[in-house]
Amino acid sequence: MAFTLYALLQAGLLVVNAIAVLHEERFLRHGGGLCFLTWLFCRCTVGWGSDQGIGGFGEEPGIKAQLTNLIRSIRTVMRGEGVTLGSGIGCSVTKDSLRLRGAPVTIRFVTNTTKECKKDLLERLTRLGFDIAEHEIFTSLTAARNLLEQKRVRPLLLVDEKALPDFTGISTDDPNAVVVGLAPEHFHYEMMNKAFRLILDGAPLIAIHKARYFKKKDGLALGPGPFVAGLEYATDTKATVVGKPEKTFFLEALRGTSCAPEEAVMIGDDCRDDVGGAQNTGMRGILVKTGKYRPADENKIDPAPYLTCESFPEAVEHILKHLL
């Protein structure tokens, strides 16, 4: 095939166009992004000839088509990055979450809270100034309901009354399963003993999560984890955990985002449940020193957090500058 000056000029213009697209949309500069770009260049066979259009059946496409496909592929990769926000990182994140909205990322708000249903949580976050849609929220209550439906069991629900709407339609008559969330009003001897006897009779123990503690206005308070551990110890059984830090929880949160774990970043204040769980799933984990964070928390997991920041704005700044 003949080599023409027109073909060379056309190729040059398309390469400049591709570089402009990369600059405009701030292509991923971390290792994975560069490897993917290199792979595209290595696998893209550029054919020089007089016909630079789309080739016929069995022919190689022309340079214009190949470079156009390359640009489209790059755009797709750039939009694959995800940012996941933990639930305890404070109300000051609203302004910075808007900065993320302007970036080519998909956002999910993931939470272990069992104190309220998803509808109430959405309303509360909206009042606080969050720009968030219901489909962007993934809770451990949702994960628990999914498991109950799969197992077709009737649970004894040890959850807050405000969380019950998320279990509408699930029969609780004559329970043959035990579900434990954060429910201080249920953590007394009579109710715990009822759960104990059900488990001894073969009922599965399902923990919405096993957080050791959580942050209240007046300080830290016991989470459901110690009570789940007590039931496990007394009945010599192991609970099925559906919330953070379980790998299945994070994978479910990413479902429908077209984002692989290695393309996602988790921001949270819980070193084990937020950061440790996310990193065990393959994500990057950013620990912020707010909410329930305690000094030296970053030393409690292995591997250590990808990054530890003083605040959520600092974490956002890092993402915008170094991961996009």
N, C-alpha and C positions, 0 to 999 in steps of 0.2 A: 504494500500500500504506500502511496506517495506521502511524503512529509510536506506539509504546506505551512507557509507563514500564517495564514488565516487560522489554521488549527492551533498553532502555537499561541497566537494572540488570544484566541477564545479560551484556551486552557488557562492562560495567565489571568484573564479577567475572572474566570470562575474560581480560581484559587484565591484571588483577592476577595471575592465575594464570600467565600467560605471563612477566611480569616476575619472578615468584618462581622459575620454572624457569631463567630466565637467570641470576639471582643464585646459585641453588643449584649449577648446573653450570659457572659461570664462563665465560660466553660469550666467544668470541674478540673481543678488543678491537683487533686490528690492522686495517689498512685493508681487506683483502680480506673479513674477516668482516663489517665494518660495511656495506660495499657490498652484500653478499649480503642482509643484513637489510633494508637500505633497499629493495632491489629487491623483496623479498617484500611489504613494506608498500605499495609503490607499485603492485604488480600485483594485490594482494588487494582485490577489490571487495566491500565490505560491504553487504549488502542488508537493509534494515529492513522488518519486516513481522510479522504475527501468527504465521506459521508459521516457527519458527526451527530446524526440523529439516533433514534432508537433502532437497534439492529433487528433484522427479521428473525424468524424462528431458527434457532441453532446458531445465531450469530452473536458476537459480543456486542453489547450496547456501546454507542458512541461515547466520546469523552464527556459531552454535555450531560448525557443521562447519568453517567457514572458519578460525576462530581455532584450533580443535583441530588442523587440518592445519598451520597456521602453527607451533604449538608443536612438532609432530612434525618439521617441517622444520628448526627451530632445533636440536633435539636431534641431528639427523643431521649438521648442519654442525659442531656442537661436537665430535663424535666423529671428525671427519675429519682432525684434526691428527696428524702423525706425527713421531716423534723417531728419528733414526738415529744409532747410536753407532759411532765408529771403534774400531779394535782396539787402539790403543796408548795409551789414556788412563789406564791405571793401575788397580791393584786397589782403590784407595780409593773407586772409584765405586759399590761395591756398595750402601752405605747410601743413597746418593742415587738409585740406580736404583730402589730400593724406593719412594722418594718419587714418582718418575715413574709407577710402577705404580698409585699411588692417584689419578693424574690421568686425565682422559678422553683418553688418547693411545694410539697404536699404536707399539710399539717394534720396531726391527729392529737387529740387530748385524751390521754389514757389515765384512768384512776382506779384505785382500789376501794374508794369510798363505798360504804354500805349504809350510810346514814340517810340517804335520800335516793329517790328514783331518778332515772335519766331526765325525765321531763322537768322535775324540780331543779336538778343540777343545771340544766340548760338555762332555765329562767334566772337562777342565781348568778351564773356566769355572765349572762347578758346584762343584768343590772349592774354588775361590777365593771362593765365596759368592754368585755371580751367580744370580738368579732368572730363568732363561732356558730356553726350550723350543727344540727342534731346528729347528722351522719358522721361528723368529725369527732364525736365523743364515743369512746369505747370503755365500758366499765366492767368490773369484775362481776357485777350483778347480771349483766348480759351473758357473760361466760357461764355463770352458775345456772341460769335458766336453760341455756343451750344444753348443758350436761344433763339436767333433770329431764328434759324432753327426750334426750337420747336414751337414757336409762329407763324412762317410763316409770318413775317412782313417785311416791307421795311424801313430800318432805315435812319434817318438823322444822319450821323456819325460825331459827334464832337470829333474827335480823330486826333492825329498827322498823317501827311502823311506817315511817316515811319511805321505806324501801319496798314495801309490799306491792305497790302498783306494778313494779317490774315483774311480778310473779302472777299477775292476773291470769286466770284460766288454768293455773296449776292446782290440781286437787291436793288438799292437805288433810283430808279425812283419813282416819286410821293410818297414820304415817308409818312408812317402812324405810325411811331414810332420814338422816340428820344433816341439816345445813347450818353452818355457823358463820355469821358475819359479826360486825361490830354492833352488839346489842347489850349494853350495860344493864338494862332493866331485866334481861333474861338470865344474866349470869349469877343466879342464886342457887342454893342447894337443891330445891325441889325441881327446878327446870333442868339443871345439869344432871341430876340423878335420873330424870326421865330420859334424857338423851343417852346417858350411860346404859340404861337397861335396853333401849332400842338397839343400840350398837351390839350389845352382848347377844341379842336375838338375831343378829345377822344384818342389821340395817347398815348401809354404807355411810361413812362419815365424810362429808364434803365440806371443805373449808373454803370460803370465798377468798380468803387470804390468811396468812399467818403473821401479819405484822406484829412485831414485839410491842410497839407503842406508837402513838400518834400525837400530834400537836393540838392542844386546846388553848383557849385564850389565857387560861391561868397556868399553863405549863404542859409538860408531857404527861400522857396518861396511858394506861395499859391498853394494848390493842387486843384483837381476838386470838392472836397467836398463843399466849399462855394458856388460854382456856381450851383451845384445840389440843395443845400439847398434853393438858391434863386428861382429856378424854382418851387420847391415844395411849397414854401411860396406863390408865385404869383398865382399858379394854384390850390392851396389847394388839392394837390395830394401827394402821397407817392411813391418815386422811388423804383424800384426793384434793389437791389444791388447784384452784382454777384461776386465781388472780396473779398479779405480780408476786414473785419474780419468775413464774413459770414460763418456759419457752413457748408453750402453746398459746399463752395469753398474748405475747408480743406478736407472734405470727398471725393470730386472728386479727389483731389491731391493724396489721399491714394488709390484710385481705382487701382486694379491690383497689389498691393504690398503685399497682404495677411497680412497686418498689421492693427490691430485695433487701434483706436485713443489712447486708454490708453497705447499702446505699443510704441507710437511715441513721439518724442521730437522736439519742434520748437525752432529754434534759430533766433532771429531777433532784430533789433534796434528800432522798433516801438512798444511801450508798448501796445497800444490799438489794432492796426490792426494785428500785428504779434503774440504777447504773449497773449493778452486778447482773441482774436478770437480763437487761438489754444486751450487755456485752457477751453473756453466755449464749445469746441468740445470734450473735454475729454483728450487732450494731456497735456504733461508737457511743460511749456513755459520758455525758458531761454532768459532773456533780456541782451543784450550787450551794454555797454556804448560807442558806436561808431556811426558814421553816423549822423542820425537825433535825436539821444538820447538827452534829455534835463535833467538837474539836477532835481531829485525827480520824474521823470516819473514813477518809480516803485510804487509810492504811488497813482497813478491815476486810478488803476483798482482794482477790488475786485472779486475774490481773487487775492492777490498779486502774482507776478511772482514766479514760482517754485524756480528760482534762478536768481540772477543778477550778471553778471560778468563784469570785466573791459574790456575784449576783447574776440574775438572769440577763440583764442588759449586756454584761460582759460575755456571757455565753453566746448571745445573739451576734454580738460584734465579731466574735471568733468565727462563727459559721459564715457570716457574710464576707469576711475578709479572706478566710483560708480554705473553706470547703465548697465555695461556689465559684 
